[in-house]
Amino acid sequence: MSKDAAELFGIFGIGVVVTLVVGFYALLTTRNLIRALIGLEVLTKSVTLLIVVAGAVSRQLGLAQALAITLIVIEVAVIVAAISIVLCVHRRTGSVDAGQLRNVKG
């Protein structure tokens, strides 16, 4: 690994770690389902950034881009399904609070 690649990995590595922490924090501390989905989005974006940076450092940028695009497509499908579930929960309970899900039956 060259000096430039190590420096690039170090700079973007800090960004990846920060966004991972922010995503985990948002996912674990909120009871609001919309905020949890936003935390999940931030988390997956940091993983996408990590894949691209690792591909650039290992000089396999084509493979990294293909993996990142695949991850983005899968992420969109998961988020669409999760948003539809949140909308159904909101219609049923009138709230997007995760604590209200204990009261839903049927």
N, C-alpha and C positions, 0 to 999 in steps of 0.2 A: 504494500500500500504506500503510495507516494505521500509526501508531506501535504500537498494540496488536498488530496482525498481525505486524509486524516483530519485536516482542519475543517473541511466541509462536513464530514460526519460529526465532528464535535459541535459545530455551530447548530446544525439541524437536529442533532441528537438532543441538545438542550430543549429545543422547541418541541420535539416529540414528547419528551418526558413531561414538560409543563402541560401540554395539551392532554396527555394521558391522565395526569393528576386532576386536571380540571374536569375531564369527562367522568372519571370515577367519582369525584366529589359530587358532581351534579346528579349522577345516577344513584348514589347511595344516600344522600341526605334529604332528598325531596320526596314528598308524598304526592305531588302534582304529576300526573302522567305525562302531560305535555313537556314539562321540564325534564322529566326522565328521558323522553325521546330525544330532546335536544342534547342531553348529556351523552346519549348513545351515539348521536351523530358526531359530536366532537371526538368521542373515543375512536370511532371508525375512521375519521379523517386523520387522526394522528397515526393510526396504523397504516393508512395509505401513504402518508408522508414518509414513514419509516421504510416502507417497501421501496419507494422511489429513491430515497437516499441510499439504501443498501445496494440497489442496482447501480447507481451512479458510482459508488465507491468500488464495487466489484467489477465495474466496466461491463455490466450486462444490462444496460439500460432498456433494451428492447423487451427482455423478459420481465423486468420490473414494471414497465409500462403495461404490458399485457396482464400481469397479475393485478395491478392497480385498477385497470378498467374492469376486470372481472369482479373485483371486490366492490367497486362502485355499483355495478349492475345488481349484485346480490344485496347490497345495502339498500338500494332503492326498493327492491321487492319486499324486504323485511320491514322497512319503514312504512310503506304503503299498507301492509297488512296490520302493523301495529297502530297506525292512525285510524284504520277502519274499526279496530277493536275499541280504541279510545272513544271514537264517535258513538259506537253502540253503547258503551258504558255511560257516556254523557246523556244519551237519549233515555236510558233506563233509570239513571239515578239523578240526573240534573246536575251532576258535579263530575269533575275530573280528579277528585281526590281518591288516592288508592285505598284509604281507610273506608270509603263507602262501599267498596267491593265486598266486604264481609256481609253486608245487608242484602246483597242481590241473591235471589234464589230463582231457580227455574231455567 
